[in-house]
Amino acid sequence: KAGVTQTPRYLIKTRGQQVTLSCSPISGHRSVSWYQQTPGQGLQFLFEYFSETQRNKGNFPGRFSGRQFSNSRSEMNVSTLELGDSALYLCASSFLVTSYNEQFFGPGTRLTVL
Amino acid sequence: AQKVTQAQTEISVVEKEDVTLDCVYETRDTTYYLFWYKQPPSGELVFLIRRNSFDEQNEISGRYSWNFQKSTSSFNFTITASQVVDSAVYFCALSEAWPDKVIFGPGTSLSVIP
């Protein structure tokens, strides 16, 4: 069974640009969560999608958005990039709800904002 | 509000020593779930264990064991006879039944020295 895949693996952008990250969950998984990981803030929850609906959102500005498609693939978008957005963005999928199911994580997308 | 504390930022042990990673959580719910994840240097988080709030049985899996104590709101993780491959960052996480999101602790970086 293929794991969670994330593309691209590495990105370099400049301030003010926007970026789209992609995540393909494990086949059959309907829940996709996104996390931002930085040395200073650790792992922070961004949002979670289930059956194309955003069910939960973390404390991030509106520049961070996401969506999920009918095949459960998910994208997240960050507009007007800031230096502080440099981070490892992790996607995780689970079979149903994430609150009691284990999550399977992808390798992450390393975003560098210059 | 949910909160997870991992007071040990970094731990170094010599191979074959036992090591315990501490996790203290805060929640107002009576139904909640606790998790441990491992993030090796490669970066991909790996699920280790899930425990629900109604199951205080300790668990042992090979060299790994977990001690869940509701009275002290702790869910500690012990590695017996540590090995170099155990070197990683270990995250404790908490989720309540609702909202459906997982809150991660700051992580403990474990270095096992040969």
Interface residues (C-beta under 8 A of the other chain):
Chain A: S33 Y35 G42 L43 Q44 F45 E48 F50 R55 N56 G58 L88 L90 A92 V97 T98 S99 Y100 N101 E102 Q103 F104 F105 G106 P107 G108
Chain B: Y33 F35 Y37 S42 G43 E44 L45 V46 F47 R50 N52 F91 S95 E96 A97 W98 P99 D100 K101 V102 I103 F104 G105 P106 G107
